[in-house]
């Protein structure tokens, strides 16, 4: 199997390279590189969930309503997600200010759609079903991660008019 060439290695790539040095761990490194984008999306998606949940809880313990806390936490998580998706997951390059703004606005519009999913799941879980808010928040984030990957892959970071040359994976 031909190895993929990564021109710009991030910290995760360097860790995988280090771990994959022993011959018996090489298949794990190959698994990572063969599905690098998905692994990076899952890794940074998990960090985004952590940012979202920790932000939510820190805001919520101040006495702010859970729905308002949820929206503020969502904004913080979306900013984090945009930066990590652009720089590390999809290796997005925008050549002009216009292309950058178009990409960023597309990202935020897609995330507004996923916010609707998040709020709906929180409302159904917490208000209508009486499920614990953190448990409901985790479930909502799983659904949102999947929806966000599909939107990012198909509509935001995969448009030729929004990107310069993609780094070879």
C-alpha positions as CSV (number, residue, x, y, z in Angstrom):
1,X,0.0,0.0,0.0
2,X,1.3,3.4,-1.0
3,X,1.9,5.8,1.9
4,X,0.2,9.2,1.8
5,X,2.5,12.2,1.8
6,X,1.6,15.0,4.3
7,X,3.4,18.2,3.5
8,X,2.4,20.0,6.8
9,X,2.5,17.7,9.8
10,X,0.5,18.8,12.9
11,X,1.1,17.7,16.5
12,X,-1.2,14.7,16.1
13,X,0.8,13.5,13.0
14,X,4.0,13.8,14.9
15,X,2.6,11.8,17.9
16,X,1.4,9.1,15.5
17,X,4.8,9.0,13.8
18,X,6.5,8.6,17.1
19,X,4.1,5.9,18.4
20,X,4.2,4.2,15.0
21,X,8.0,3.7,15.0
22,X,8.0,0.2,16.4
23,X,7.2,-2.2,13.6
24,X,4.3,-3.9,15.5
25,X,2.5,-0.4,15.9
26,X,3.0,0.5,12.2
27,X,-0.5,-0.8,11.3
28,X,-2.0,1.7,13.7
29,X,-0.1,4.6,12.2
30,X,-1.2,3.4,8.7
31,X,-4.8,3.2,9.9
32,X,-4.5,6.8,11.1
33,X,-2.9,8.1,7.9
34,X,-5.4,6.2,5.6
35,X,-8.3,7.9,7.4
36,X,-6.5,11.0,8.7
37,X,-9.2,13.5,8.1
38,X,-11.8,11.4,9.9
39,X,-9.5,10.7,12.9
40,X,-8.6,14.4,13.1
41,X,-12.3,15.4,12.9
42,X,-13.1,12.9,15.7
43,X,-10.3,14.1,17.8
44,X,-11.0,17.8,17.4
45,X,-14.8,17.0,17.6
46,X,-14.2,15.4,20.9
47,X,-12.3,18.5,22.1
48,X,-15.1,20.7,20.8
49,X,-17.6,18.6,22.8
50,X,-15.4,19.1,25.8
51,X,-15.2,22.9,25.2
52,X,-19.0,22.9,24.7
53,X,-19.9,20.9,27.9
54,X,-17.3,22.6,30.2
55,X,-18.4,26.1,28.9
56,X,-22.0,25.1,29.4
57,X,-21.5,23.9,32.9
58,X,-19.3,26.9,33.9
59,X,-22.0,29.3,32.6
60,X,-24.9,27.3,34.0
61,X,-23.6,27.1,37.5
62,X,-23.8,30.9,37.7
63,X,-27.6,30.5,37.7
64,X,-28.1,31.4,34.0
65,X,-31.0,29.4,32.4
66,X,-29.9,26.2,30.8
67,X,-31.0,27.2,27.3
68,X,-29.1,30.5,27.5
69,X,-26.1,28.7,28.9
70,X,-26.4,26.2,26.0
71,X,-26.4,28.9,23.3
72,X,-23.4,30.8,24.9
73,X,-21.5,27.5,25.1
74,X,-22.4,26.7,21.5
75,X,-20.9,30.0,20.3
76,X,-17.6,29.3,22.2
77,X,-17.5,25.8,20.8
78,X,-18.2,26.9,17.2
79,X,-15.3,29.4,17.2
80,X,-13.0,26.6,18.5
81,X,-14.4,24.2,15.9
82,X,-13.9,26.6,13.0
83,X,-10.2,27.2,13.9
84,X,-9.4,23.5,14.4
85,X,-11.4,22.4,11.3
86,X,-9.8,25.0,9.1
87,X,-6.2,24.5,10.2
88,X,-5.9,20.9,11.2
89,X,-8.8,18.7,9.9
90,X,-9.5,20.0,6.4
91,X,-6.2,21.8,5.8
92,X,-8.1,24.7,4.3
93,X,-6.3,27.4,2.5
94,X,-8.1,30.6,1.5
95,X,-6.2,32.8,-0.9
96,X,-8.3,36.0,-0.6
97,X,-10.1,37.8,2.2
98,X,-13.4,37.2,0.2
99,X,-12.8,33.5,0.1
100,X,-11.9,33.4,3.8
101,X,-15.1,35.3,4.7
102,X,-17.2,33.1,2.4
103,X,-15.8,30.0,4.1
104,X,-16.2,31.3,7.6
105,X,-19.8,32.5,7.0
106,X,-20.7,29.1,5.4
107,X,-19.2,27.4,8.5
108,X,-21.2,29.6,10.9
109,X,-24.5,29.2,8.9
110,X,-24.0,25.4,8.9
111,X,-23.4,25.5,12.6
112,X,-26.6,27.6,13.1
113,X,-28.4,24.7,11.6
114,X,-26.7,22.3,14.0
115,X,-27.5,24.7,16.8
116,X,-31.2,24.1,16.0
117,X,-30.6,20.4,16.3
118,X,-28.7,20.9,19.6
119,X,-31.5,23.1,21.1
120,X,-34.2,20.8,19.9
121,X,-32.5,17.8,21.5
122,X,-31.9,19.7,24.7
123,X,-35.6,20.9,24.8
124,X,-37.0,17.4,24.2
125,X,-34.5,15.7,26.5
126,X,-34.5,18.1,29.5
127,X,-37.9,19.9,29.3
128,X,-40.2,17.2,27.8
129,X,-38.6,14.0,29.0
130,X,-36.9,15.2,32.2
131,X,-33.5,13.6,31.3
132,X,-30.4,14.9,33.0
133,X,-29.1,18.0,31.2
134,X,-25.5,16.8,30.9
135,X,-26.6,13.4,29.6
136,X,-28.8,15.1,27.1
137,X,-26.0,17.5,26.1
138,X,-23.7,14.6,25.4
139,X,-26.3,12.9,23.2
140,X,-27.0,16.2,21.4
141,X,-23.3,16.6,20.7
142,X,-23.0,13.1,19.2
143,X,-25.7,14.0,16.7
144,X,-24.3,17.4,16.0
145,X,-20.8,16.1,15.4
146,X,-22.1,13.8,12.6
147,X,-24.2,16.5,11.0
148,X,-21.3,19.0,11.2
149,X,-18.8,16.6,9.5
150,X,-21.2,16.0,6.6
151,X,-21.8,19.8,6.2
152,X,-18.1,20.6,6.5
153,X,-17.0,17.9,4.1
154,X,-19.6,18.5,1.5
155,X,-20.3,22.2,1.6
156,X,-17.7,24.2,3.4
157,X,-14.2,23.0,3.1
158,X,-14.5,21.1,-0.1
159,X,-15.4,23.9,-2.5
160,X,-12.8,24.8,-5.1
161,X,-13.9,28.5,-5.1
162,X,-13.3,28.8,-1.4
163,X,-9.8,27.2,-1.3
164,X,-6.4,27.4,-2.6
165,X,-4.4,24.2,-3.1
166,X,-5.3,21.5,-0.7
167,X,-2.4,19.9,1.1
168,X,-1.9,16.3,-0.1
169,X,-3.1,13.6,2.3
